[in-house]
Each structure stands twice: as C-alpha cells, then as structure tokens.
Amino acid sequence: MHVLRQQLTLFFIAMGFFTRIPMPTWVKVDGESLNKANRYFGLIGLLVGGICALVYEITRGFLPVSVSIIFAMIAGLVVTGGFHEDGLADTADGLGGGWSVADKLKIMKDSRIGTYGALALVMGLMLKFILLSELALYNPDLVVTALIVGHTLSRVTAASLIFSQSYVRDDDSSKSKPLAQNQTVNELLILLATGVLVLWCSGLSGALYIAIGLVLLRWGLIYLFHRQIGGYTGDTLGATQQLAELACYLMLLGFSL
C-alpha cells in the first residue's frame, strides 16, 4: 500500500503541475518528488488526450466535425491552461529575438508575448486544426486516435530531454516555476514504456515510423537548443511538446493518404 500511495502521489504531482486539475489535499510537493514525477508525464498526456478525444466524440454527434475539433482543442487548452503553448511562444520569442544566451533566457522569462511568439502560437494552433480536419476527412474516427497518441507521445518526447540534456539556469532562476531537472534511467524507462504502450495499443500501421520520426525530431531540437542556449528550460520543453504533437498529426496524415 505504501508503494502504491507513493506512485499515486507522484502521478498527482505530475497532474497538478501540467494541468489545471486540482491535486488531492494530502499530496505534498517538493523538488525531489517533482523530479520523480517526470516518469508519469506521458500518462498526463494520455489523460489530456483522452479528455480532448471524449469532447470530440460527444460533440461530433450533433455538430460538424470541424467544430468538434475546435472544441477538442479548446478542451485541451482549458485542461492545461495553455501551459505548453506558452512555452512555444516564449521559446520562439527568445530564440528569435535574442542575440546572446543571457538575452534569450531573459526574453523567455518576459510575460509579454512578442512577434515571434505570436506567430508561432497562431501558426501552431492553425496547423493543429488543419491537420486534424484533414485526418477527419479521411476517417473521423482517426481523430480520436490522433489526439490520444499525439498528446501522449509529445509529452514523452519532451520529458525525455531531461535525461540527456542540462537544465539552463539564469541569474533570476529563483523566480521561475519549479521544474523537473533530473531523470534516472528507471524514470526514463517508465516514461518511454508509456509511449510504447499507447502507440502499440493504437494499432497504427505506421507506429514504428512515428516513433522514428519523433526520435529524429528530438535529436534536431536537442541540437537547436544546445546551440542556442546550451541546454533546456521549461519553455523549450513546452515548445518540444507542441512540435512533437504537430509531428504526430502530420505523420498520421501522411500514412493515411
């Protein structure tokens, strides 16, 4: 029972960190438990994707599919509070507007959104809608699979960066939101197992190619982030999640045509 309660605690910490769903009052959060909770970041993606898929399934019974997709996207934003979308916008602003590493990190921490961030956010949301809509034209049921697989695997991809990359601190890091900064081999294996299980259960014929595509995307983003700022931040993890989610939808569409 103690082990089960401990694992439930870690899951609820991950849920409370990445969603607006409140944690039970008995859950206590500290830096060590947050680091351990990264093993369940993929499960949080499964939870969010499941909620989005449920909203899509319910609303498409009486609404056009395109409208149902919009409601599913809104559900995802409501559940997460736009957490990852904010990371994408901040990363685009920082990498696009800063010259030095210090400038890039400073821009990322600015709560205001700039031109690069606005463009990335608008284009990202628009591309999600278009890709899901095109999938629906091929097979409306495939959107359910895409939402679950996309949300899960994208968070697995993003969280895996913690294992191999260095967390970049700036001079004002004490004001930053807490972030998992360490990942053991066991935590990485649990994280990856979540992604493999979801992909296997999806029954997608292109599952292996999706996995390979995400590995290549991960390598590319690692190279970009290391070159630009020397490692990762919470914002770049959010950007990775968004780009990996889009990559999942794009590859699914490519295999469906």
N, C-alpha and C positions, 0 to 999 in steps of 0.2 A: 504493500500500500504506500509505503514511503517513496519508493521509486516512481510509482505511478503519479503520486501527487507532485513530485519534483518535476516530472516531464510535463504534466499539465500546467504547472506554474510557468515553465519555460515557454510553452505554447501560448499561454495567455499574455505573457510579456511580449512575445513577438506580435500577437494580435493587437495588443494595446499600442505598440509602437508604430505599426504600419496601417492601422485602421482607426476609425472613429468609434468602433465597438468598445464599450467600456469593459475594463478588466474586473474580475471579482475583487471585492474589497480586501480579501486575505492575501492577495498577491503583492509581494514586496519586490521592488525593482532596484538593482544596483548594477554597477559596471560589470561585475563578473557574471551575473545572471543574464545580462543583456548579450554578452559575448557568447554564452552558451545557447541562448535562444536563437542564434542565427541558423541553427540546424533546422528550424521549423519555418524559415522564411518561405520556402516552397509551398508548405501547407497553407500559409496565409494566402498565397497566390491562388491555390485551389479553392479556398473559401471565397475570395473576392470574385474569381472567375465563375464559381458556382452561383453566386448571388446575381451576377450580371446575366448568366445564362437563364436563370429562373425568371428574371424580369423579362427577358426576350421571349421566352416560351409563353409566359402568361399573356403578354400584350399582343403577341402576333396572332392570338386567337380572335381579336376584334379590331386590330389596327394593321395598316400596311407594314410590310416587313421593314422598310426603310425607317419608319417611325419607331418601330420596336427596337431597332439597332441603336437609334438615338437614346431611347430610354435606358437601354442596357449600358450605354456609355455613361449616361448621367448617373446611373446607379453606382457604377464603379468610382466615379468622382466623389459622390456623396459618401460612400463607404470609406474611402481612403483619404478624403479631404484634399484631393489633388496633390498628395504628398510627392509622388514620383514626377508628375507633370511640372511641379515647382522645381524639382531637381534638374529636369531637362532644360527649363527656361534659364535657370541660374547658370548651368554649365555652358549653354550657348552664349550667354552674355559674357561670362568670364573668359572663355577661350577665344571668343570673337573680339572682345573689346579690350583685353589686357595685353600689355607688352611683356612685362616681367612676371615671374611666378607670383610675387607678392601682390602685384596688381590684379592678376587673375583671381587669386583667392579672395582679395578684398571685394572685387566686383561680385563674386559668387555669394558673398555674405550680405550684400546690399538687398534689402527687402523690396526695393523698387525694380520693376522689370524694364529692360532696355529693348532696343530694336531687334537685336539678335534673339533675345529670349522670346519676344512676342512672335517673331516669325517662326521660330522653332515650335512654339506651342500651337499656333494656328495651323501650321502645315502638318504637325504630328496628329492633331485631332482630326483634321480633314482627311488625312491619309488613312487613318483607322476606319473612319466611316466609309470611305470609298472601297477599301479592301474588303471589309465585312459585307458591304452591299453587293459587291461583285461575287463574293462567295455565296451569298443568298440567292443570286440569280442562277447559279449552278445547282445549288442544293440548300434550301433554307435550313435544314437540319444540321448542316455542316457548320453553321454559325455557332451553335451550342458547343460543339467540339472545339472550334477555334478559340472561343472565349476562355474555356477551361484550360486548354493546353497553352494558349498564349500567356495568360496571366500566371500560370504555374511556372512554366519553363523560363519566362523572362525574369522572374524573381530568383529562380535557381541560378541563372546565368549571372545576374547582378551580385548576388550574395557570394558567389564563388570567387569573386575578385578579392574578397577579404583574405582568403587563404594565401594567395600568391603575391599580393601587392602590399605596399606600405601605405599606411594612413598618413596623409599630409596635414600637419598642423600649421596654423598661422599664429601670429602674436596674440590674437584675441580669441583663441580656441576655447577658452573657458566659458564663453557666452554661447557657444554652439550647442545645438541639440545633441544629447548623448547618442553615441553611435557604436555599434559593434566594431571592434578594432582587431580582434584576434579570432582565429578559427583553427581548431585542431583537425587532425586527419579524420577522426571519428565524426566530428560535426560536418565536415565536408562530405563524407561518405553518406551520412544520413540525408543531407541536402540533395546530393546527386541521386540517391535512391528514390526520393520523392519524384523528381523529374522523370526518371526512367520508368517508374511505375505508372505515372499518369500518361506518359507517351505510349507505353505498351498497352494500357487499357483502352486507349483511344481507338486502337485498331487501324490507325492510319497507315496506308501502304508506303508513304514516304517518310515514316518515322525516323529511319536511320539518317536520311538526308537532312531532315530538320535538325537533328542532333549535331551533325557535322557542320551544318550552316551556322548554328549558334556557337559552336567551338571556334569557327573562323572569325565570326563577329567579335567574340570575346577577345581573341588574340589581337584583332585590329584595334579595338578600343583600349586594350592594355597598352599597346604601342603609342596610341594617341595621347592617353592620359599621362603616361610616363614621360613622354617627350614634352608635354605642355606644362605639367605641374609636379612631376616626379612621383606620382602615385595616385591614390584615390581619395575622394572626400564623400560625404553623404550625398552631395549634389550629383557627383559623377556616377554614383551607384543608381540614383534615381534616373539619370539620363540613360544608363545602360539598360535598366528595366524597360523604359519606354521604347528604345530602339530594338531591343530583343523581342518585345511584344509585336512591334510592327514587322520585324523579320519573320516571325512565326506566321502571321497572317499572309505575308507576301509569298512565302514558300508554300503554304497551304493552297493559295490561289493558283500558283504555278503548277502544282501537281494535279489540280482539279481540271485544268483546261485541256 
